[in-house]
């Protein structure tokens, strides 16, 4: 009920163009993720469906947050944990009013600075994101990603970094530090 009620709040509060991106798909990550988070906050209980495994699979597949849907609730749980409920609508008011990945990325950059996005990624990796009830989320085993071996010969490694994708992996330094 809280989830569906929040869609009414989104429709009444956001621009017609912003709400249209929710229905067309490119705004699904923030529309559905925020609605699920609000529903959990309002109910103060866990829902029947846990999106942590789906979120973790999407991260492992190097899928950007703006291409997700309901599983983006993990971001909104973190956002609530860090900023409180009062900051949810100001965040959503900065979302894109046009479709497409570029519009979603620009809106995300406007809504939260780079330090905030890095803080979210670190909280996910450290398993510090909690459900609004205060209970830890039930993430499965940590996916390690690739390991880069860094040796004294100043070897270099290249990796294509995509915006708003959590990259998993390790750097193994031969010097031990």
Secondary structure as UniProt FT lines:
FT   HELIX           2..13
FT   HELIX           16..24
FT   TURN            26..27
FT   HELIX           28..43
FT   HELIX           52..60
FT   TURN            61..62
FT   HELIX           65..67
FT   HELIX           70..72
FT   HELIX           73..83
FT   HELIX           85..87
FT   HELIX           88..92
FT   TURN            93..94
FT   HELIX           101..111
FT   HELIX           114..125
FT   TURN            126..127
FT   TURN            132..133
FT   STRAND          146..150
FT   TURN            152..153
FT   TURN            163..164
FT   STRAND          169..173
FT   TURN            174..175
//
